[in-house]
Amino acid sequence: MPFCKGIGAMNLRDSKTRLILAAIVLGLALIFIVASCSRGDGESDPGVEAEQSNDSNSPGDSNGEAEEGGQEVSFLASVTGEGGITLNFTRAEREEGGFLTVEGVMHNATSEVWVDLAWRGTERELAVNGFSMAGATLTAKSEGKRYLVLRDTTGRCLCTGFGGAVNPGETVEWFAQFPAPDPATTEVDFQIGRMPTVTIEIG
């Protein structure tokens, strides 16, 4: 009988052990199911969020900015000479007071520092301007007149002085003011230094 009791005790212990193991397995399964459900209830996978965030910052989503930044600037006129110097004209309008303002940008596309004192003109009094737009002229063919850059009594022009030189690859703004042509004149020929003559419309 003691032997039978021992067998019964062993069976009881084995049953308890199996119940404990079953409970542990069931508990782990429930934890896994709950975790899976909670992720499906609106919590997204951090890895997926990171991937979506990277996709939203990809170049393909910024086409608007790229297109806007890639638009070409419109100029009134452009002329290239002097081995790679480009003059672009952005504005040519009459102002109150009877003068005409011409504005633009100059780009040095050469590989060297560029300076040309011929741009200051051949008049002796304009020498004080150094490398500048002082020698620019406007010719109104319809009037048969040529207009020079305005200057003060000391020879200082109402124009841009470049202060020495323009570096390779550099783009600089410039302006020059002239006496206003006749109201009926709508275009003039601009020329400076050894640059080719270019026709610009005036407002």
C-alpha positions as CSV (number, residue, x, y, z in Angstrom):
1,M,0.0,0.0,0.0
2,P,2.8,2.5,0.7
3,F,4.1,1.8,-2.7
4,C,0.7,2.6,-4.3
5,K,0.5,5.8,-2.3
6,G,4.0,6.7,-3.6
7,I,2.8,6.1,-7.2
8,G,-0.3,8.2,-6.5
9,A,1.8,11.1,-5.2
10,M,4.1,10.9,-8.2
11,N,1.1,11.0,-10.5
12,L,-0.3,14.0,-8.6
13,R,3.0,15.9,-8.9
14,D,3.3,15.1,-12.6
15,S,-0.2,16.4,-13.1
16,K,0.6,19.6,-11.3
17,T,3.7,20.1,-13.4
18,R,1.8,19.6,-16.6
19,L,-0.8,22.1,-15.5
20,I,1.9,24.7,-14.7
21,L,3.6,24.2,-18.0
22,A,0.3,24.4,-19.8
23,A,-0.6,27.6,-18.0
24,I,2.8,29.1,-18.9
25,V,2.4,28.2,-22.6
26,L,-1.2,29.6,-22.6
27,G,0.0,32.8,-20.9
28,L,2.8,33.3,-23.5
29,A,0.3,32.7,-26.3
30,L,-2.1,35.3,-24.8
31,I,0.7,37.8,-24.5
32,F,1.6,37.3,-28.2
33,I,-2.0,37.6,-29.3
34,V,-2.5,40.8,-27.3
35,A,0.6,42.4,-28.7
36,S,-0.4,41.5,-32.3
37,C,-3.9,43.0,-31.8
38,S,-2.6,46.2,-30.2
39,R,-0.4,46.7,-33.2
40,G,-3.3,46.3,-35.5
41,D,-5.4,48.8,-33.5
42,G,-3.6,51.9,-34.8
43,E,0.0,51.6,-33.5
44,S,2.3,51.4,-36.5
45,D,5.6,49.6,-36.6
46,P,8.4,52.1,-35.8
47,G,10.4,50.6,-38.7
48,V,7.6,51.3,-41.1
49,E,7.2,54.9,-39.8
50,A,10.9,55.5,-40.3
51,E,10.7,54.1,-43.9
52,Q,7.6,56.3,-44.6
53,S,9.4,59.3,-43.2
54,N,12.4,58.8,-45.4
55,D,10.1,58.3,-48.5
56,S,8.4,61.7,-47.7
57,N,11.7,63.4,-47.9
58,S,12.9,61.8,-51.1
59,P,13.7,64.0,-54.1
60,G,10.7,62.7,-56.0
61,D,8.4,64.5,-53.5
62,S,10.1,67.9,-54.0
63,N,9.6,68.3,-57.7
64,G,7.8,71.6,-57.2
65,E,10.8,73.2,-55.6
66,A,13.2,71.7,-58.0
67,E,11.2,73.0,-61.0
68,E,10.8,76.4,-59.4
69,G,14.6,76.6,-58.7
70,G,15.4,75.3,-62.2
71,Q,13.4,78.0,-64.1
72,E,15.5,80.1,-66.3
73,V,15.7,83.8,-65.6
74,S,14.3,86.1,-68.3
75,F,16.5,89.0,-69.4
76,L,15.7,91.9,-71.7
77,A,18.8,91.1,-73.6
78,S,22.2,89.4,-73.3
79,V,25.6,89.8,-75.0
80,T,28.8,87.8,-74.6
81,G,32.3,89.0,-75.6
82,E,35.8,89.7,-74.2
83,G,36.6,86.0,-74.2
84,G,33.8,84.9,-71.9
85,I,32.2,88.0,-70.3
86,T,28.4,88.1,-70.4
87,L,26.3,91.2,-69.8
88,N,22.6,90.5,-69.0
89,F,20.1,93.3,-69.0
90,T,17.2,93.1,-66.4
91,R,15.8,96.7,-66.6
92,A,15.8,99.7,-68.8
93,E,13.3,102.3,-67.8
94,R,12.8,106.1,-67.8
95,E,12.8,107.7,-64.4
96,E,11.4,111.0,-63.1
97,G,13.9,113.8,-63.7
98,G,14.5,113.0,-67.3
99,F,17.0,110.1,-67.2
100,L,17.1,106.4,-68.1
101,T,18.3,103.7,-65.8
102,V,19.8,100.5,-67.2
103,E,20.5,97.6,-64.9
104,G,21.7,94.0,-65.2
105,V,24.2,91.4,-64.1
106,M,27.7,90.6,-65.4
107,H,29.1,87.1,-65.3
108,N,32.8,86.2,-65.7
109,A,32.8,82.7,-67.3
110,T,36.5,82.8,-67.9
111,S,39.2,81.1,-65.7
112,E,41.0,84.3,-65.0
113,V,40.4,87.5,-62.9
114,W,39.0,90.0,-65.3
115,V,39.5,93.8,-65.5
116,D,39.3,96.1,-68.5
117,L,40.0,99.8,-68.1
118,A,38.6,100.4,-71.6
119,W,35.2,100.1,-70.0
120,R,35.6,103.5,-68.2
121,G,35.7,105.3,-71.6
122,T,38.3,107.3,-73.5
123,E,37.4,110.7,-72.0
124,R,40.2,112.0,-69.7
125,E,37.7,113.2,-67.0
126,L,36.3,109.7,-66.7
127,A,39.7,108.2,-65.7
128,V,38.8,108.7,-62.0
129,N,36.1,106.0,-62.4
130,G,38.6,103.2,-63.0
131,F,37.2,99.8,-64.1
132,S,33.5,100.8,-64.3
133,M,30.5,101.2,-66.6
134,A,31.5,104.9,-67.2
135,G,32.2,104.3,-70.9
136,A,28.9,102.8,-71.8
137,T,26.8,104.5,-74.6
138,L,23.3,104.3,-75.9
139,T,22.5,105.0,-79.6
140,A,19.0,105.8,-80.6
141,K,19.0,105.2,-84.4
142,S,15.5,106.7,-84.8
143,E,16.8,110.0,-83.4
144,G,20.3,109.9,-84.8
145,K,21.7,110.5,-81.3
146,R,24.2,108.9,-79.0
147,Y,23.8,109.2,-75.2
148,L,26.7,109.0,-72.7
149,V,26.5,107.9,-69.1
150,L,25.6,110.8,-66.7
151,R,28.4,112.1,-64.5
152,D,28.9,114.8,-61.9
153,T,31.1,117.9,-62.2
154,T,34.2,115.9,-61.0
155,G,33.8,113.2,-63.7
156,R,32.2,110.6,-61.3
157,C,29.7,108.6,-63.3
158,L,26.2,107.7,-62.2
159,C,27.1,104.0,-62.7
160,T,28.7,101.0,-61.2
161,G,32.4,100.9,-60.3
162,F,33.7,97.3,-60.0
163,G,36.3,98.2,-57.4
164,G,39.2,96.4,-59.0
165,A,38.3,93.2,-60.8
166,V,35.7,90.5,-61.3
167,N,36.9,87.0,-60.2
168,P,36.5,83.8,-62.3
169,G,32.9,82.5,-62.1
170,E,31.7,85.6,-60.3
171,T,28.4,87.4,-61.1
172,V,28.0,91.0,-60.2
173,E,25.2,93.5,-60.5
174,W,25.6,96.7,-62.4
175,F,23.7,99.9,-63.4
176,A,24.2,103.0,-65.6
177,Q,22.1,106.1,-65.9
178,F,21.8,108.1,-69.2
179,P,19.8,111.1,-70.3
180,A,16.3,109.8,-71.3
181,P,15.8,109.4,-75.1
182,D,12.7,110.9,-76.8
183,P,9.4,109.5,-75.6
184,A,8.8,107.9,-79.0
185,T,12.0,105.9,-78.8
186,T,11.3,102.3,-77.7
187,E,14.7,100.7,-78.3
188,V,18.4,101.7,-78.2
189,D,21.8,100.1,-79.0
190,F,24.0,99.5,-75.9
191,Q,27.8,99.3,-76.2
192,I,30.7,99.3,-73.9
193,G,34.5,98.5,-74.2
194,R,35.1,95.8,-76.8
195,M,31.8,94.1,-76.2
196,P,29.5,93.6,-79.2
197,T,26.6,96.0,-79.6
198,V,23.3,94.8,-78.3
199,T,19.8,96.2,-78.8
200,I,17.6,96.6,-75.8
201,E,14.0,97.8,-75.4
202,I,13.3,100.7,-73.0
203,G,10.2,101.6,-71.0
